[in-house]
Amino acid sequence: KSCLIMQIEPPADRPKGDLEEHAIEVIGMDEVGIEGHILISSDNLVFINRCLLEMSQRNQQEKIVVLSEISMMDEIPDNLDVEWIEGDSNSEKSFQQAHSTEAKVAFIDYADDGQNLMSVLRLEQATDGEVFTVATYHKEDFDQQLFKVGCDYCLDPEELIAPILSQSALNPGLGTLIEEIILEESTTQSLYLHKLHQESESKSWLSTILEMKENGGELPVGLIHSQTHKLLVNPHPELMVNPGDQLVFIAPVKSAEMLNGFEGEYIDDLDKSKLDVKPSAEAEKLFRKGLKLIKSEEDFEEAYQCFHQAAILHHTRAKYNLGLMNFNGKGVERNLDESYHWFREAAKYGNENARKALKSTRVLRQIRMDTVEHETPEFDTELVGRMTEEQLFWFAGAVVSMVMADEHIDLHERSFLHSAIRLVKDNKKIQELEEYILRWQAPPLTEIKFSKKDKGHLLESLLNIATVDRDFDEREEKLLYEIADVIDVSTEEIEQLIKLGHKRIEQFRANQLRAPNVRARS
């Protein structure tokens, strides 16, 4: 507690700092694959206040529910949608009032570790493990007990370095809980994230630190490489920082000052999604020139430059097109991280296509980050083994269609997408499937032949995908009828399969209602 902000002590085997091989995965809200609100359950006013402050700074759009025995704070940030439930977190009434089973992320902090444990256990059971839980602990090694009941991230208030940086990495400020938790008093500094422009020069970590201190006094404490999307907590002084990389740094809480050569992603006082930005005549001219080059397929590199110049002049559709070109590798080397950046920039200004692409790009980035070899565990291996390349590609497309049918991709469905893409070996066809996911579209269903035995197994696999999220949407039901039609399965057979799907959902909900303190997601 003598430390005002934080203290980094490098391991004995690398006293000068971390190299590439020491990088760690980052964790952020974008990686939580379900929809829902954010729950803060705590008896610590400092903890609650800090969470709300950090979320306010990043213009958190999701609804926030606070569950606490403490009375509602006098001042809550105006740009947040906060519902305050005053009550005992252990009571069934409070649990239901907070719609706890519909939370996507829960931050839990109580003075009593036992209460932290029970809160995590209850949430994990109620959501079938889907909620992303972040909880504090105080007793030594109590984090192991939290992990056993499904806690995703454990915070020791005395050792906050790793969670601070990893939570800040993808979501500046959210869940960092820095100095206030340690000192239990207000602070004037926080962690933020800056992304280097693509036009910036590569330089060493030491040179980057010196330049930032000279320009604005900010202190970089972490680096995220754009190519690997991994975090270095204490980079080696000679480690190179490249264009597109992201810097985690300490700065004053209310600072909105922009640094030269950086794109700020923090403290945005405007709701940019509601702004009607009309591009300048120059930006529109550049955009039209880029479109002409794209349509004629004359020069993709020049088209990219036109869109880039128009984007700099705040042309929203040009930003969206840059996202597409980075995704497809047209006019520039394929880069999903850069694609994500431009979709995000376009989405800020209300571009609906960019909003959809942003969701799917998150999924595709996550799939590509998983480099572990899988033997298609989500599907019947014997069925897959009997399929020709043409059948595998068709089946992969059907899986993509089924996942996209309800316009929502949860963590389980992401696994199905991952396995489906790995069924296909042709890179061109893989990119074709990825583009359907990107555009939130279903691949076309063409007629194809399967044996009677394989038809049954294939439809069962697709039914598993449709019901894995504990719901059976009408759109998924309609798609099963369409698939049955193109593979020549009778109406009677598909109706029996659909009845089975509804029965599964009914059984799941009945089991949830019988379980203590648990109710099904509606």
N, C-alpha and C positions, 0 to 999 in steps of 0.2 A: 504493500500500500504506500510505500515511499515513492513509487514510480508515478509520475504525473500522467503520462500517456501510456507508454508501453516500453518494454525492454526486450531486445532480441539478442540472445546469446547463441552464437554459431556453435555447432557440434565440434568436438575436438579434432575430428578427422578432416574438417574443411573450415579452418579458422577464418579464411578470407571471404567465405560465402558460398552460395549454391551455384552449381552448374546445371546444364540441361537435364542430366540424368536424375537430378534431385527434385525436379518439378513435381507438383501434386495437382490432382484434379480440383477444379473449382466447383462450388455448389451455389446455386442461386435459384430465385423464384422461377426463372425461365425453364429450369430443368424439372419442375414439378408438373407432371403431365396431366393433371386433372383440373377441372374448373371448380370454383367455389370461393368462399370468402376467407379472410384471414382472422384467426382467433387469437386473442391475447388473454391468457388466463393467469392471474397473478395477484399476490397480496402486497406487492412492492410498487409503490407509486412512482419511484424513480425509474424502475424497469418499464412500466407502462408509458410514462411520459417520454422516455427515450425512444421507445418503439414508434410512437406516434410522430415524434419529431423527425426521425429518420424517414419514415414513410411519407411525411408531408414534403420533405425536401425532394423526393423523387416523384412527386405527384402520383402516389399510389392510386390506381383506378379501382381495384377490387374493394368491395365492402369490408369494413373492419368491425369485428364484434369484440368488445372488452367484457370479460366475465371476472368480477372481483367483488369482494365484500366491502371494498373502499367506495365511498361516494364518488359520483362523477366529478371529474376535474372541472374547474371553472373555465379554463381556456383550452379548447380543442381546435387544432388547425382547421381553418375554413375550407381548405381544399380536400379534406378527407370526408368520406362517408362512414361515420362512426356510430355504432349502436352500443350503448353502455348498459349491461345487465348487472344490477347490483344484487348479489346473492351468493350463497355458499356453492362453490364449484362442485362439491360432492353431492349436492341434491339433484334428484332427477328433474325437478321443475326448472332449475337454473340451466341444467344441461340441455334441456329441450328448448328453453327460451333462446339460448345462444345458437340454436341450430348447429350444434357441435358436429353432428355427423355429416354436415355439408361443407365443412371447412377443408380448404386445400392445404393450408399451412397453419400450424399452431405453435405459438411461443408460450412456454410455460415456466413460471418462476415463483416458487413459494419458499418460505424460510425453512419449512419442514420437508426433507427429502422424501418422506413417505407420501406426502400429498402430491409431490411431483410425480412419483412413481404411479400412484393411482390415477392421476389425470392422464398420463401417457397411455397406460393400459386401457383405460376406458375409451379413449379416442381411437386407439389402434384397433380395438375389437369392434367398435361401432362402425368404422369405415372399412373394415376388412383389410386394414394395413395400407390404405391408399393415402391417408393424410400424412403430410411431411411434418414430423414433430421435432421441435427444438426445445430442449429443457435444460435448466441449470441444476447443478448438484453441489453439495457442500462437504459431505463426508468423503474421506479418502476412498477411492475405488468404487464409489456408489454409481459411477457412470456405467459400470458393468451390469448392474441391476437394471438400469434404464434401457440399455441395449437389448437385454434379454426379453423385455416386453415390447420391443419394436421401435424404440426411440431412434430417430434418424441422426440427430446431432446433439451431443451433450456439451454444455458450457460450464467450465469451471471459472467462476469470476476472478480467480487469482491468476489464471493462465489463459488469457483471451486471444493470444496472437493468431493462431490458426483459424478459429472461427471468424474472427474479425475480418481477416483478409479474404477468406474464401467466400463469406457471405457478401462482402463488398464487391467482390470481383465482377459478378454478372449484374448485381443490383446495388448500385452505390448507396451506402448508408443502411439498407434494410437489414435489421437484425444485428447490427454491429455491436451495439451496447457497450461502448468503450469505457471512457473514464468515469461516467456517472455511476456505473454499477460498482466499480472498484472503490471510488471515493464516497459514493452515496451523496453526491452534490452536483450541482449544475456544472457543465463544462462549456468551453467556448470553441472547441475543436472537434473535428470528426474526420472520417475517411471518405474519400471520393475516388472516382475513376475518370481517367482521361485516355482517349484513344488518339494515337499519333496519326496525322494526316498521311495519306499515301505518298504525298510529294516530299515528306520530310526526309532528312538524311539519316543513314545508319550511324550510330555512334555507341561508344561503350557506356556501360551502366554508370560509371564514375562521372563521365562527361555529362550524361543526362542529369544526374543529381546536381552537379555544379551549375548547369544551365538553368534548371528550375529554381534553384535557390537564388540565383542572380536575378532572374526575371520577376519572381513573385514571392519568394520566401517559402514556397511549399516544399514539403519533405517527402520524396518518394520512398515507400517502404515495401513495395512489391511490384512484380512485373508479370504480365500475362502475354505469352507469345501467341500471335494470331494464327500461326500455322498449326501449333499443337493444342492450343486452347488450354494450356496448363499454367499453373501459377508457381513463381519462384518467390519465396518469402524474403530471402536475404541474398539477392543476386551477387555473384562474384564481380568485383570492380571492372574486370576486363570483358565480361559477358556483353555481347552486342545487342543493342536495342534497335529494332528494325521498324520501318514504316508499317502502320497498321497494328503494332503492338499496343498494349494498354498498360497504363501506370496506375497503381494504387498509391494514393498519397494523402498526407494529413494537411488539412486547411481549416481556416476559421469556419464555424458553422454557418454564418450568414453570408459568407463570401460568394459573390457571383462573378468575380473577375475572371475573364478568360485569359488563358495563356497563349502566347504566340506559338502557332504550329500545332495546336490541339483542338479537338472537338469536344466541347463540354457535354457531360451527360448528367449534370446535377443542378439543383436549385433552379427550377424552371417555373417562373411565376405565372406563365400563360398556359391555358389549356389549348395546346396547339392543335388538337384534334378538331377544335371548333373554329379554327381560323380559316377564312376564305381568302387564300393567297392568290392574287392574280399575277401571273408571270409578266415580266417586262417584255417589250417588243424584241429586244435582243435575245432574251432567253427563249422566247417562242420561235424565233428564227433559227437558232441553233438546234432546238428540239426538232423542228420540221426537217432540217437538213439531215439530222441523224436518222429520222424515220425513213427518208427517201433512200439513204444509203443502205439501211437494213432491208427494205423491201426489194431493192434491186440487187442485194447481195454483192455490191461492188467492193466495199472496203469496210469490214467490221471494225477494224482498229480506228479508222477515222470517225466512224459512227459513234464508237465508245467515247472518243474525245469530245465530240459534239454534245453528247448527253452529259458528259462530266462537266463541261463548261456551263451548260444550261442548269445543271443541278447546283453548281456553285452560286448561280443567280436565282436560286430558290424555286426552280421549276419542278413541281412535285412529280409529274408523270415521267420526267427525265430521270429522277431518282429511282422510280419504280423500274424503268427500263435498264438502268445500271444494275439493279438487283438481278434482273433476268439474265443479262449478259454475263455477269459474274457467275451465276448459277450454271449457265450453259457453256461457259468457256468461249464465248464469241467476242473477238476483239481484244481479249485479255485471257490470261491463264485462269482456269476454273478455280474459284475460291468461295467456299460456302460461308466463311466468316465475313468476307467483304459483301457477299450477296445479302447476308442477314443485316449488315449495317445499313445498306441502302434501302432495303425494304422497311427497316425501322424508321429511317428518316422520312420516307414517303408516308408511312402510316401515321406519323405524328401530325401530318397535315390533312388527315382524313381520307387518304386514298384507300378505298375499300379492298381493292385487289391486293394492295400491299399488306393490309391487315391479315388477310387470309394467308398470303404467302409467308408472312412472319411466323404464324403458328406452325405451318408445315415445315419451314426451314429449321425451326428449333428441333423438330422431330428428326429430320434428315441429318442435321449436325450430330445429334445424339447417337443415331445409328452408325454414322461414320466414325465417331469417337470410340465405338465398341469394336476393337480389333481382334477380340478373342474369336477363335474359330468355333462355330456352332455347327452341329450336325442336324440342322433343321429340327430342333426339339419340339417345336410347336405343332408339327404335322406328323401324320402316320408315315414312318420311314419306309415301310413296305410299299405304300401307295406311291410315294415320291420316287422310289427306286424303279417302279414299273413305267413311269411316264417318259415320253419322248421329250426332246427339247421344246418342240412346239407346244406340247401339253403343259410342260412346266411353266412356260411363259404365259400361257392362257390362265393357268391356275393362279400364278402370282398376280396377274391382273385382276382376277376375281377376288382375291384376298384384299387387294388394295381397294377395290370397289366396295367390299363389305365394310371395311374399316372406315371408309370415308362416308358411308351412307347416312349416318346420323350426325355428320358434321362435327364430330368430336373424336379426339384420339386420346385415350387414357394410357396409363403405363402398360397395361396388359396388351392393348391393341398395338402399341408401339413394338412390342416383342414380335407380334404376328407380322407387322410390316418388315421388320428386320429379317425374319426368317424367309419371308416371301421374296425379298430382293436377293437374298443369298441363293435362292433356287436358280437364278438366271446367271449364266456365265458370260454372255455377250454384253460388253460394256455399253454399246449403243442402246440395247434393249433395256439395260439397267437405268440408263439416263432417261429413257422414254417413260419408264414407270415413275422415276423420281419427279419428272416434270408434271405428271398427273397429280402426284401428291402435292407438289408445290402449288399448282393452280387450284387445288381442292376439287379436282374433277375425277370422275370414274372412267377407267379405261373402257373402250367399247367391248361389248360381249358378242363374239362371233360364234357361229355354229362350229362344233368340234366333236369328234367321236371319242367316247370312253367306253370301256367294258361295263356291263351292268353292275358288277361287283365294285368297280372303281367309282362309278357314279354315286353309289350309296356312301362310300367312305368320303368322297369329295364333299358331298352335301353335309355330312356330319361335321367335317372340319369347318365348313363355312358357318354352320349353325353355332359351333363353339365360339367363333369370332363374334357373331351377332349377340350372343348372350353373356360374353365374358365380363361385360361391364354391369351385370346384374339388371339389364334392361333389354327389352325386345321391341325395338322401334318399328312403327308401321313401314318406314322406308326400308328397313332391313328385311321385313317380311315381303314387301313388294319385290325387292331385288332377288330374293330366293326364288320367287315364282319366275322371274325373268331368266335366271340361271338354269332353272329346271327346264324351261322351254328350249333354250339353245343346246342343251345336252340331251334333249329328248327323254325327259322323265315325266311320267304321268301326273296329272293334277291330283289324283288320289294319294300318290306317294308323297308329294311335296306338302299336301295338307296335313298328313300324318306327322311329317317332320316339324312343321310349324306348330302343331299342337304340342309336340314334345318340348319345343322351345318355350312356349308359354307355361307349360307345367314346371319346367326348371325354375323359371322366375318366381312362380307362386311358391314353390318349395323353399327357395332361398329366403323370400320375404317372411314366410311362416317361421322358419328357423330363427331369423333375426328377431322377430317379435317375441319368441319364446325365451331368447337369451336375456339375462339380467342386464338392465341399464343400456339396452341396445335397441335401435330401431333401424329399419331399412331406409336407404336413400330413396327419396321420392323422385 
